[in-house]
């Protein structure tokens, strides 16, 4: 048996992209990953729903 070179499940997540979205109400930033676009996200500061059209790609 060989020792893995990275965490189990790494292959499922290695192509994820990170996006920064701004709350339309209070302008708070929230990081959302590309596999989370189907979920509803709310601002952690004011509770407003995040609009994905306000997201920008974060090159890592």
Buried (B, 14 or more C-beta within 10 A) or exposed (E): EEEEEEEEEEEEEEEEEEBEBBBBEEEBEBEBEEEEEEEEBEBEEEEBEBEEEBBEEEEE
